[in-house]
Amino acid sequence: MKLLSVIVPCYNEEENVPYFYEELMKQESFFREKGVGLEIIYVDDGSKDRTVPEVRRLHDRDERVHLVSFSRNFGKEAGIYAGLSKAKGDFAVLMDADLQDPPSLLPEMYSYIEQGYDSVATRRVSRKGEPPIRSFFAKRFYRLMRRISKTEIVDGARDYRLMTRQVVDAILSMQEYNRFTKGIFGWVGFQTKWLEYENIERAKGETKWSFWKLFAYSLEGIMAFSTAPLAIASVLGVLFCFLAVILIIVIVVRTLIFGDPTSGWPSMVCIMSMLGGVQLLCIGIVGQYLSKTYMEVKRRPLYLVKEEL
């Protein structure tokens, strides 16, 4: 009998843990007919509510339910990696506990795996229910990534993805510390089928992703899968060096012809301030990449496990 590992990263999802389980079990009969068993891996990312006790309760009731609980909050990327590492299945699927990834899509997703696809991914065709400003910047982010990165990152892509064992092993082979899973999915390749669906709001509770957390996450993606910011910093340096030469020539000629070399000092102060700002920006870009390199070479673990069932 084949096995499907359902990986569910959680952070303060005590209300959704049992609800997700009940919704997932509605698809159990389909997989039983296909000769596929289920294992459910809840990855607790240092929750401060009763997420862990709720998973323990489910484990006592159903031995197919497993728990990986972190010692603190390490982030969703660490949760995804931990779940994939623990998964024993011939297939694995990543799903959010808040039911924004509908379990009702699983039969259709599995049917494409049977047809020979290596993975079946999902994307939202709308962002209904999201704050307008978040939707606006999300679309700009995906458009920017398509231009500056060679890795395919699809607009509206979710982490909700059903994968074969081969794809899972490929993702696990990428042991980088600074992870951006949406980019990793595109980088490893394999034949992928995309399914589209309308945005679904959370079943219960509130999102843990603030605008600034999403902004920081987008910067992670840019630095993880593009060196374009470094190229931009270099181009800016060349342009402003060229501009400085032109300004020097203009000032010398103006002084020789008109005299009064002290005129125009306010504009000169503005130019110097602008140049200083550009220099700091470029140093900041280099510093961000250097900080990522620093974290990589220290080889700290992605997460620490406090409890495992």
C-alpha positions as CSV (number, residue, x, y, z in Angstrom):
1,M,0.0,0.0,0.0
2,K,1.3,3.4,-0.9
3,L,1.5,6.3,1.6
4,L,0.6,10.0,1.3
5,S,2.2,12.3,3.9
6,V,0.2,15.4,4.6
7,I,2.4,18.1,6.1
8,V,0.7,20.9,8.0
9,P,2.9,23.7,9.4
10,C,1.1,25.4,12.4
11,Y,1.6,28.5,14.4
12,N,-1.1,29.3,17.0
13,E,-3.7,27.3,15.1
14,E,-5.5,25.5,18.0
15,E,-8.9,26.3,16.6
16,N,-8.0,25.0,13.1
17,V,-6.1,21.8,14.0
18,P,-9.1,19.6,14.7
19,Y,-11.2,21.3,12.0
20,F,-8.5,20.6,9.4
21,Y,-8.3,16.9,10.5
22,E,-12.1,16.5,10.1
23,E,-12.1,18.1,6.6
24,L,-9.1,16.0,5.5
25,M,-10.8,12.8,6.6
26,K,-13.6,13.4,4.2
27,Q,-11.1,12.5,1.5
28,E,-9.9,9.3,3.2
29,S,-12.3,7.0,1.3
30,F,-11.0,8.2,-2.0
31,F,-7.4,7.4,-1.1
32,R,-8.4,4.1,0.4
33,E,-10.0,3.1,-2.9
34,K,-6.7,4.1,-4.6
35,G,-4.7,1.9,-2.2
36,V,-3.1,4.9,-0.6
37,G,-2.8,5.3,3.2
38,L,-2.5,8.6,5.0
39,E,-0.1,10.1,7.6
40,I,-0.7,13.6,8.9
41,I,2.3,15.5,10.2
42,Y,1.5,18.7,12.2
43,V,4.7,20.8,12.5
44,D,4.2,23.2,15.4
45,D,6.4,26.3,15.0
46,G,6.7,27.3,18.6
47,S,3.0,28.1,19.2
48,K,2.0,29.9,22.3
49,D,-1.6,28.6,22.4
50,R,-3.0,25.1,22.7
51,T,-1.9,23.9,19.3
52,V,0.3,21.1,20.7
53,P,-2.3,19.7,23.1
54,E,-4.8,19.6,20.3
55,V,-2.4,17.6,18.1
56,R,-1.6,15.3,21.0
57,R,-5.3,14.7,21.5
58,L,-5.7,13.8,17.8
59,H,-2.6,11.5,18.1
60,D,-4.2,9.6,21.0
61,R,-7.3,9.1,18.8
62,D,-5.5,8.3,15.5
63,E,-2.0,7.0,15.4
64,R,-1.6,8.3,11.8
65,V,-1.4,11.8,13.3
66,H,2.2,12.9,14.1
67,L,3.7,16.0,15.8
68,V,7.0,17.8,15.3
69,S,7.1,20.7,17.9
70,F,9.9,23.3,17.7
71,S,11.7,24.7,20.7
72,R,10.7,28.2,19.5
73,N,9.4,30.0,16.5
74,F,11.7,29.3,13.5
75,G,9.4,30.3,10.7
76,K,7.3,28.6,8.2
77,E,10.2,27.7,5.9
78,A,11.8,25.7,8.7
79,G,8.4,24.0,9.3
80,I,8.1,23.0,5.7
81,Y,11.6,21.5,5.7
82,A,11.0,19.7,9.0
83,G,7.7,18.2,7.7
84,L,9.3,17.0,4.5
85,S,12.2,15.5,6.4
86,K,9.8,13.5,8.6
87,A,7.6,12.4,5.8
88,K,7.8,8.7,5.0
89,G,5.3,8.7,2.2
90,D,5.6,7.8,-1.5
91,F,3.9,11.2,-2.0
92,A,3.8,14.4,0.2
93,V,1.5,17.4,0.2
94,L,2.0,20.7,1.9
95,M,-1.2,22.3,3.3
96,D,-2.1,25.2,5.6
97,A,-4.0,24.4,8.8
98,D,-6.4,27.3,8.2
99,L,-8.1,25.5,5.3
100,Q,-7.1,28.1,2.7
101,D,-5.7,25.1,1.0
102,P,-9.0,23.1,0.4
103,P,-8.6,19.3,1.0
104,S,-11.4,18.8,-1.6
105,L,-8.8,19.4,-4.3
106,L,-6.7,16.4,-3.3
107,P,-8.5,13.8,-5.4
108,E,-8.0,15.9,-8.6
109,M,-4.4,16.6,-7.7
110,Y,-3.7,12.9,-7.2
111,S,-5.3,12.1,-10.5
112,Y,-2.7,14.1,-12.3
113,I,0.1,12.3,-10.3
114,E,-1.4,9.1,-11.7
115,Q,-1.2,10.6,-15.2
116,G,2.6,10.9,-14.8
117,Y,3.1,14.4,-13.4
118,D,5.9,14.8,-10.8
119,S,4.1,17.5,-8.8
120,V,0.7,19.2,-8.8
121,A,0.8,22.8,-7.6
122,T,-2.0,25.4,-6.9
123,R,-2.4,29.1,-7.5
124,R,-5.1,31.6,-6.6
125,V,-6.7,33.3,-9.5
126,S,-8.0,36.1,-7.2
127,R,-7.1,37.7,-3.9
128,K,-10.6,38.3,-2.8
129,G,-10.7,39.1,1.0
130,E,-7.1,40.3,1.2
131,P,-6.3,44.0,2.0
132,P,-5.9,45.9,-1.3
133,I,-2.4,47.2,-0.5
134,R,-1.2,43.6,0.2
135,S,-2.6,42.4,-3.1
136,F,-1.1,45.3,-5.0
137,F,2.4,44.7,-3.6
138,A,2.1,40.9,-4.0
139,K,1.4,41.3,-7.8
140,R,4.3,43.7,-8.1
141,F,6.6,41.3,-6.3
142,Y,5.8,38.4,-8.7
143,R,6.2,40.7,-11.7
144,L,9.6,41.8,-10.5
145,M,10.7,38.3,-9.8
146,R,9.8,37.2,-13.4
147,R,12.1,40.0,-14.7
148,I,15.1,39.6,-12.4
149,S,15.2,35.8,-11.7
150,K,15.7,32.8,-14.0
151,T,13.7,30.7,-11.6
152,E,10.0,30.4,-12.4
153,I,7.9,31.8,-9.6
154,V,4.2,31.8,-10.6
155,D,1.9,34.7,-9.6
156,G,-0.5,33.6,-6.9
157,A,1.3,30.3,-6.2
158,R,0.5,28.6,-3.0
159,D,2.7,26.3,-1.0
160,Y,-0.2,23.8,-1.4
161,R,1.5,21.2,-3.6
162,L,1.4,17.4,-4.0
163,M,4.7,15.9,-4.9
164,T,6.3,12.5,-5.6
165,R,9.1,11.1,-3.5
166,Q,11.6,12.1,-6.1
167,V,10.6,15.8,-5.9
168,V,10.6,15.7,-2.1
169,D,14.1,14.3,-2.0
170,A,15.3,16.9,-4.5
171,I,13.9,19.7,-2.2
172,L,15.5,18.1,0.9
173,S,18.9,18.0,-0.9
174,M,18.9,21.8,-0.9
175,Q,20.0,22.4,2.6
176,E,20.5,26.1,2.5
177,Y,19.8,28.1,5.6
178,N,18.0,31.1,4.0
179,R,15.1,29.3,2.3
180,F,12.4,30.5,-0.1
181,T,10.3,27.5,-0.9
182,K,8.4,29.0,-3.7
183,G,11.7,29.6,-5.5
184,I,13.0,26.2,-4.6
185,F,10.0,24.5,-6.2
186,G,10.8,26.3,-9.4
187,W,14.5,25.7,-9.2
188,V,14.3,21.9,-8.8
189,G,12.1,21.7,-11.9
190,F,10.2,18.4,-12.7
191,Q,7.0,18.2,-14.6
192,T,4.4,20.3,-12.8
193,K,0.6,20.6,-13.3
194,W,-1.0,23.9,-12.1
195,L,-4.5,24.0,-10.7
196,E,-6.3,27.3,-10.2
197,Y,-8.9,28.2,-7.7
198,E,-10.6,31.2,-6.1
199,N,-9.1,32.6,-2.9
200,I,-10.6,31.0,0.2
201,E,-10.6,32.9,3.5
202,R,-9.3,31.4,6.7
203,A,-11.7,29.0,8.5
204,K,-10.9,30.4,11.9
205,G,-8.5,32.8,13.6
206,E,-6.5,35.6,12.0
207,T,-3.5,35.5,9.7
208,K,0.0,35.6,11.2
209,W,1.5,37.3,8.2
210,S,1.6,41.1,8.6
211,F,2.4,43.4,5.7
212,W,6.0,43.9,7.0
213,K,6.6,40.1,7.5
214,L,5.5,39.6,3.9
215,F,7.8,42.4,2.8
216,A,10.7,40.9,4.6
217,Y,9.8,37.5,3.1
218,S,9.8,39.0,-0.4
219,L,13.3,40.4,0.2
220,E,14.4,36.9,1.1
221,G,13.1,35.6,-2.2
222,I,14.8,38.3,-4.2
223,M,18.2,37.7,-2.6
224,A,17.8,33.9,-2.7
225,F,17.1,33.7,-6.4
226,S,18.5,36.8,-8.0
227,T,21.8,38.8,-8.0
228,A,20.1,41.7,-9.8
229,P,20.3,44.0,-6.8
230,L,24.1,43.6,-6.8
231,A,24.2,44.4,-10.6
232,I,22.0,47.5,-10.0
233,A,24.5,48.7,-7.3
234,S,27.4,48.3,-9.8
235,V,25.5,50.1,-12.5
236,L,24.6,53.0,-10.2
237,G,28.3,53.3,-9.2
238,V,29.4,53.5,-12.9
239,L,26.7,56.1,-13.7
240,F,27.5,58.4,-10.9
241,C,31.2,58.2,-11.5
242,F,30.5,59.3,-15.1
243,L,28.1,62.0,-13.8
244,A,30.8,63.2,-11.4
245,V,33.3,63.6,-14.3
246,I,30.8,65.6,-16.4
247,L,30.1,67.9,-13.4
248,I,33.8,68.5,-12.8
249,I,34.2,69.5,-16.5
250,V,31.2,71.8,-16.3
251,I,32.4,73.5,-13.1
252,V,36.0,74.0,-14.5
253,V,34.6,75.5,-17.8
254,R,32.2,77.7,-15.9
255,T,34.8,79.0,-13.6
256,L,37.2,79.8,-16.5
257,I,34.6,81.6,-18.5
258,F,32.4,83.3,-15.8
259,G,34.6,83.3,-12.7
260,D,32.8,83.3,-9.3
261,P,33.7,79.7,-8.4
262,T,31.7,79.8,-5.1
263,S,28.3,80.1,-6.8
264,G,26.1,77.0,-6.9
265,W,27.1,75.6,-3.6
266,P,23.4,74.7,-2.6
267,S,23.1,72.5,-5.7
268,M,26.5,71.0,-4.9
269,V,25.4,70.1,-1.4
270,C,22.3,68.4,-2.8
271,I,24.4,66.4,-5.3
272,M,26.8,65.3,-2.5
273,S,23.8,64.3,-0.3
274,M,22.4,62.3,-3.2
275,L,25.7,60.6,-3.9
276,G,26.1,59.7,-0.2
277,G,22.6,58.2,-0.2
278,V,23.3,56.1,-3.2
279,Q,26.6,54.9,-1.7
280,L,24.8,53.9,1.5
281,L,22.1,52.1,-0.6
282,C,24.8,50.1,-2.5
283,I,26.6,49.3,0.7
284,G,23.3,48.1,2.2
285,I,22.6,45.8,-0.7
286,V,26.1,44.3,-0.5
287,G,25.6,44.0,3.3
288,Q,22.4,42.1,2.9
289,Y,24.0,39.5,0.6
290,L,27.0,39.3,3.0
291,S,24.7,38.7,6.0
292,K,23.1,35.8,4.1
293,T,26.5,34.4,3.4
294,Y,27.4,34.8,7.1
295,M,24.4,32.8,8.2
296,E,25.1,30.1,5.7
297,V,28.7,29.5,6.7
298,K,27.8,29.2,10.4
299,R,25.8,26.1,9.5
300,R,23.3,26.4,12.3
301,P,20.4,23.9,12.2
302,L,17.2,25.2,10.5
303,Y,15.2,24.2,13.6
304,L,15.4,22.5,17.0
305,V,12.8,19.9,18.0
306,K,11.3,20.0,21.5
307,E,8.8,17.2,21.1
308,E,8.1,14.6,18.5
309,L,5.3,12.0,18.2
